[in-house]
Amino acid sequence: MISEQKSINMSYIYLYNMKKVLHSPTLESVLMVERTIHKYSQEYGKYQLWKKLPRKMMYQTFLVILDYLEKSGKIMIDKDGIVFWTWNPERIRELIAKGLVLR
């Protein structure tokens, strides 16, 4: 009986501690967030940008999208939480043509 109780408790703890994204954002959602950030760049933090979205979205999904955009180099988030749009492919092409060395 005691070992059965431990087994049930361990299963519960395992399920409780699993960290997994249960919902992946759609391309449409990512594009909506990109447009919103591009429009309000350097004005708002994460929460305020989330409130500015044209359609409702779960905040956790919004954070997953922000993480993706930051890792892909499209945005930067400063220490105060302000979100900056940094993606400018035309400017990057110009700088590479002038001899910019990328790391």
N, C-alpha and C positions, 0 to 999 in steps of 0.2 A: 504494500500500500504506500509506504513512504517513497520507494523508488518510483512508483507510478506518479506520485504527486510532484517529485522533482522533475520528472520527464515533462509533465504538463507545464510546470513553471518555466523550464528551460525553453520549451517550444514557444511559449508566450513571449519571453524575453527576446528570443531570436526574431520573431515576427515584429515585435515592437521596435527593435533597433535597426531593422532593414531600412537603408536609405536608398530609395530608388525613385526615379522620376516616373510617376504613374501616368502622366499625360504629356505628350510632346506637342509643342506648338506647331500649328500649320504654317505653310508658306505665307498664306494670306495674313496671318497674325504677325509674322516676322516683318513683312512688308509694311503693315500698318504701323508697327512700332518704329521702324526705320523712318517712315515719312514724318511721324510725330516728332521724333528726336531731331530730324533735319530741320523741321519748322521752328522748334523751340530750343535749339542748341544754345548753350551757355546761359539759359534763363532759369531753368528749373532743376530740382533734384529728382531722384527716382520716384518718390511718392507723388509729387506734383505732376510729373510726366504721365504717370499711370492714370491720374485723374483726368488728364487732357486727351486721352485716347478717345477716338470717335465712337468706339463700341466697347462694351464692358468686357473685361478679361480678368481671370483670376490673377491675383498679385504674384503668386508663386510662378505662374507661367510667364508673366512679365519679367520676373527676375531671371528665369532661364534664358529668355531672349536677350536680356541685357548682358548676361554672362557670355553668350555666344557672340554677340556683336563686339564686346570688348576683346575677346580672344581672337577674333578675326581682324582686329585693327580698325574697325569702322567707328568706334566710339572710344572715349576715355572718360573716366569718372575721377574727379579730383578728390582731395581729402575731405572737402565739405559736402561731397555727394552730388555736386553739379555735374550734369552729363554734357559732354562736348562731342559734336559730330566731327570726325577727323578724316573721313574717307573722301578723297578728291583725286580720282584716277587721272584726270587731265593734267593736273598740276604735277603729279608724280611722273607722268610721261615727259613733261617739259623738263623737269629736273634731271631725269635720266639722260635725256638728249644733251643736256649741258654738261654731263659728266659726273653726276652725283653717284657716289659709291654707296650701295645699300649693304647692310649687314644681314 
